[in-house]
Amino acid sequence: MISSIFGTDSERFYTSDTETIFDALKNGNVKNIEVVPSIRSARQVVFSVLEARKNASTPQRDILGLLLEARDRTSPDFSDKEIVDEIITLIVAGYETSAILLAWVFYSLGVNPAARRYLNCGNAALPDRIENLANECLRLYPPVWMFSRRALEDVDLGSLQVAKGDVVAISPFLLHRRPSDWPAPLNFQPDRFENVDPHRNSYVPFSAGPRRCIGDVLSNYEMQTVVGRIAPDIRFTVTSPDHIDFEPLINLRSKHAIMAKLSLNGLNDV
């Protein structure tokens, strides 16, 4: 995740203070008041990386670079504080969801020989195919498997009447498995995303509309960075369990640990 955000400046981010943040995220206690000083220290580190990047002669194609180039309708560019706020939000909010998505990606590579063959395509086509593979994992195993919206006015959803103020639960997990929208919906087919732009109401792994998750771009960068480095050289073979039992908590997990055997050869032995 940090490599996707900071690119070649990633090493500048790691300090004893920022490591404390990842310990808190890993242990699920990011809301603990004790982590607040570490987040403050991390903000200072991000400010320093940002300042160095602004003075650099060559731009970088990473999340920080995109934020530096971004413009909105009300100002020519974002303030340093706004950029730092966005980055800290991505780090804190995107840690677990990204880790879970990567777990599903490597699980899918481990149980689908066709998925490995799909990525065995040469360097030129690999980025697009990694994106398609990740999209198919987001379709079948969306980390955020349910979210909610409050109705701003009375509305009819088919035969269901929703009153103003009602809270509606929306499940990407269920939407993404509708046969009317997705042929052979339970089959893992990353090539279904080639030259296809799914309808915005049938594919919502990052929600939709003005409250769409800002982590969608970060997610793609992370998949390119991690899968692009690991999959060509390391082969995952899932050894257990034979069947996945889902545990839909805040994020979509496997109820039981997924065990895999790692070996060299990666995509070259498919």
C-alpha positions as CSV (number, residue, x, y, z in Angstrom):
1,M,0.0,0.0,0.0
2,I,2.8,2.5,0.9
3,S,4.6,1.7,-2.3
4,S,1.4,2.5,-4.2
5,I,1.1,5.9,-2.5
6,F,4.7,7.1,-2.3
7,G,6.5,5.1,-5.0
8,T,10.3,5.5,-4.7
9,D,9.8,7.7,-1.6
10,S,8.3,4.8,0.3
11,E,11.3,4.3,2.5
12,R,11.1,7.8,3.8
13,F,7.7,7.0,5.3
14,Y,8.8,4.2,7.6
15,T,9.8,5.3,11.1
16,S,9.3,3.9,14.5
17,D,6.2,6.1,14.9
18,T,4.6,5.1,11.6
19,E,5.2,1.4,12.4
20,T,3.0,1.8,15.4
21,I,0.1,2.7,13.2
22,F,0.5,-0.6,11.3
23,D,0.7,-2.5,14.5
24,A,-2.6,-0.9,15.6
25,L,-4.2,-1.6,12.2
26,K,-3.1,-5.2,12.2
27,N,-4.4,-5.7,15.7
28,G,-7.7,-4.0,15.0
29,N,-7.3,-1.2,17.6
30,V,-6.9,1.8,15.4
31,K,-9.7,3.5,17.4
32,N,-7.6,3.3,20.5
33,I,-6.6,6.7,21.8
34,E,-3.0,5.5,22.2
35,V,-2.5,5.5,18.4
36,V,-3.3,9.2,18.0
37,P,0.2,10.4,18.7
38,S,1.5,8.0,16.1
39,I,-0.9,9.3,13.5
40,R,0.2,12.8,14.3
41,S,3.8,11.8,13.8
42,A,2.9,10.1,10.5
43,R,1.3,13.3,9.3
44,Q,4.5,15.1,9.9
45,V,6.4,12.4,7.9
46,V,3.9,12.7,5.1
47,F,4.3,16.5,5.1
48,S,8.1,16.0,4.7
49,V,7.7,13.6,1.9
50,L,5.2,15.9,0.2
51,E,7.6,18.9,0.5
52,A,10.5,16.8,-1.0
53,R,8.3,15.6,-3.9
54,K,7.2,19.2,-4.7
55,N,10.8,20.2,-5.0
56,A,11.7,17.2,-7.2
57,S,12.4,17.7,-10.9
58,T,10.7,14.5,-12.1
59,P,7.1,13.7,-11.3
60,Q,6.1,10.2,-10.2
61,R,3.1,8.1,-11.3
62,D,1.9,7.1,-7.8
63,I,-1.0,8.2,-5.6
64,L,0.9,11.2,-4.2
65,G,1.8,12.2,-7.8
66,L,-1.8,12.1,-8.8
67,L,-2.9,14.2,-5.8
68,L,-0.3,16.8,-6.7
69,E,-1.7,17.0,-10.2
70,A,-5.4,16.9,-9.2
71,R,-7.5,20.0,-9.6
72,D,-11.1,20.7,-8.5
73,R,-13.7,23.3,-9.5
74,T,-13.1,25.8,-6.7
75,S,-9.3,26.1,-6.5
76,P,-6.3,25.6,-8.8
77,D,-4.8,22.9,-6.6
78,F,-5.1,21.2,-3.3
79,S,-3.5,22.5,-0.2
80,D,-0.7,20.5,1.5
81,K,-3.1,19.8,4.4
82,E,-5.8,18.5,2.1
83,I,-3.3,16.2,0.4
84,V,-2.0,14.9,3.7
85,D,-5.5,14.3,4.9
86,E,-6.3,12.2,1.9
87,I,-3.2,10.1,2.3
88,I,-3.7,9.4,6.0
89,T,-7.3,8.5,5.2
90,L,-6.2,6.0,2.5
91,I,-3.6,4.5,4.9
92,V,-6.0,4.0,7.8
93,A,-9.2,3.1,5.9
94,G,-7.6,1.1,3.2
95,Y,-5.3,-1.2,5.2
96,E,-7.6,-4.1,5.9
97,T,-9.7,-3.9,2.8
98,S,-6.6,-4.0,0.6
99,A,-5.1,-6.9,2.6
100,I,-8.4,-8.9,2.2
101,L,-8.6,-8.2,-1.5
102,L,-5.0,-9.4,-2.0
103,A,-5.8,-12.5,0.0
104,W,-8.7,-13.3,-2.4
105,V,-6.6,-12.5,-5.4
106,F,-3.9,-15.0,-4.4
107,Y,-6.5,-17.5,-3.3
108,S,-8.1,-17.3,-6.8
109,L,-4.7,-17.8,-8.5
110,G,-4.2,-20.8,-6.2
111,V,-7.4,-22.6,-7.1
112,N,-7.8,-21.5,-10.7
113,P,-5.2,-22.7,-13.2
114,A,-7.0,-20.7,-15.9
115,A,-6.4,-17.5,-13.9
116,R,-2.6,-18.2,-13.8
117,R,-2.7,-18.9,-17.6
118,Y,-4.6,-15.6,-18.0
119,L,-1.8,-13.7,-16.4
120,N,0.9,-15.5,-18.4
121,C,0.7,-13.0,-21.2
122,G,3.9,-11.0,-21.3
123,N,4.8,-7.6,-19.8
124,A,2.9,-5.4,-22.2
125,A,-0.5,-7.0,-21.5
126,L,0.1,-7.8,-17.8
127,P,-1.2,-4.6,-16.2
128,D,-4.6,-4.8,-17.9
129,R,-5.0,-8.4,-17.1
130,I,-4.0,-7.8,-13.4
131,E,-6.7,-5.2,-13.3
132,N,-9.3,-7.6,-14.9
133,L,-8.3,-10.3,-12.4
134,A,-8.7,-7.9,-9.5
135,N,-12.1,-6.7,-10.8
136,E,-13.3,-10.3,-11.0
137,C,-12.1,-10.9,-7.4
138,L,-13.9,-7.7,-6.4
139,R,-17.0,-9.0,-8.1
140,L,-17.0,-12.4,-6.4
141,Y,-15.4,-11.5,-3.1
142,P,-16.0,-7.8,-2.4
143,P,-14.2,-6.9,0.9
144,V,-17.0,-4.4,1.7
145,W,-19.8,-6.9,1.1
146,M,-22.5,-4.5,2.4
147,F,-23.0,-0.8,2.9
148,S,-26.1,1.4,3.6
149,R,-27.7,4.6,2.4
150,R,-30.4,6.8,3.9
151,A,-33.2,7.7,1.5
152,L,-33.5,11.5,1.0
153,E,-37.0,11.2,-0.3
154,D,-39.8,8.6,-0.8
155,V,-39.0,6.2,-3.6
156,D,-40.3,3.0,-5.0
157,L,-37.7,0.2,-5.5
158,G,-39.7,-2.3,-7.6
159,S,-42.5,-3.5,-5.3
160,L,-40.7,-2.1,-2.3
161,Q,-41.7,1.3,-0.9
162,V,-38.9,3.2,0.8
163,A,-39.8,6.2,2.9
164,K,-37.8,9.3,3.3
165,G,-35.3,8.7,6.2
166,D,-35.3,4.9,5.8
167,V,-31.9,3.1,5.7
168,V,-31.4,0.8,2.8
169,A,-28.8,-2.0,2.9
170,I,-27.0,-2.7,-0.4
171,S,-24.9,-5.8,-0.8
172,P,-22.3,-5.9,-3.6
173,F,-21.8,-9.6,-2.8
174,L,-25.4,-10.3,-3.9
175,L,-25.6,-7.8,-6.7
176,H,-22.4,-9.2,-8.3
177,R,-23.9,-12.7,-8.5
178,R,-27.2,-11.9,-10.3
179,P,-27.5,-14.1,-13.4
180,S,-29.4,-11.3,-15.1
181,D,-26.3,-9.1,-15.0
182,W,-23.5,-11.6,-15.0
183,P,-23.5,-14.7,-17.2
184,A,-22.3,-17.8,-15.3
185,P,-22.0,-15.5,-12.2
186,L,-20.3,-18.1,-9.9
187,N,-17.5,-18.9,-12.4
188,F,-14.2,-17.1,-12.0
189,Q,-13.7,-15.4,-15.4
190,P,-11.4,-12.3,-15.4
191,D,-11.7,-12.0,-19.1
192,R,-15.3,-11.0,-18.7
193,F,-14.0,-7.5,-18.0
194,E,-12.1,-7.2,-21.3
195,N,-13.6,-4.3,-23.3
196,V,-16.6,-4.2,-21.0
197,D,-17.7,-1.4,-18.7
198,P,-20.2,-2.9,-16.3
199,H,-23.3,-1.0,-15.5
200,R,-22.7,1.3,-12.5
201,N,-25.6,-0.2,-10.7
202,S,-24.6,-3.9,-11.2
203,Y,-20.9,-3.5,-10.2
204,V,-20.4,-1.5,-7.0
205,P,-17.3,-2.9,-5.1
206,F,-16.5,0.7,-4.1
207,S,-20.1,1.9,-3.8
208,A,-21.4,4.5,-6.3
209,G,-22.4,8.1,-6.6
210,P,-21.0,11.0,-4.6
211,R,-20.1,8.7,-1.7
212,R,-18.1,6.3,-3.9
213,C,-15.0,5.1,-2.0
214,I,-11.9,7.2,-2.9
215,G,-9.8,4.0,-2.5
216,D,-10.6,2.6,-5.9
217,V,-7.6,4.1,-7.6
218,L,-5.3,3.1,-4.7
219,S,-6.7,-0.4,-5.0
220,N,-5.6,-0.7,-8.6
221,Y,-2.2,0.7,-7.9
222,E,-1.8,-1.8,-5.1
223,M,-2.8,-4.8,-7.3
224,Q,-0.4,-3.7,-10.0
225,T,2.4,-3.3,-7.4
226,V,2.0,-6.4,-5.4
227,V,0.5,-8.9,-7.9
228,G,2.8,-7.7,-10.7
229,R,5.9,-8.4,-8.5
230,I,4.8,-11.7,-6.9
231,A,2.7,-13.6,-9.4
232,P,5.3,-13.9,-12.2
233,D,7.8,-15.7,-9.8
234,I,5.8,-17.3,-7.0
235,R,3.1,-19.9,-7.6
236,F,0.3,-20.4,-5.0
237,T,-1.3,-23.8,-4.6
238,V,-4.2,-23.8,-2.1
239,T,-4.1,-27.0,0.0
240,S,-7.1,-26.3,2.3
241,P,-9.9,-25.8,2.8
242,D,-11.7,-27.5,-0.2
243,H,-14.7,-25.2,0.2
244,I,-14.8,-21.6,1.4
245,D,-17.2,-20.7,4.2
246,F,-17.6,-16.9,4.2
247,E,-17.5,-14.9,7.4
248,P,-19.2,-11.6,6.5
249,L,-18.1,-9.3,9.3
250,I,-17.3,-5.7,8.6
251,N,-15.3,-7.1,5.7
252,L,-15.7,-10.3,3.8
253,R,-13.4,-13.0,5.2
254,S,-13.0,-16.7,5.0
255,K,-14.3,-18.3,8.2
256,H,-11.3,-20.7,8.2
257,A,-7.7,-20.1,7.5
258,I,-6.7,-20.7,3.8
259,M,-3.5,-22.7,3.6
260,A,-1.4,-22.6,0.5
261,K,1.9,-24.0,-0.8
262,L,4.3,-21.6,-2.4
263,S,6.8,-22.6,-5.1
264,L,8.9,-20.9,-7.7
265,N,8.0,-20.7,-11.4
266,G,5.0,-18.5,-10.8
267,L,3.2,-18.0,-14.1
268,N,5.7,-19.9,-16.2
269,D,4.5,-23.3,-15.0
270,V,0.8,-23.3,-15.7
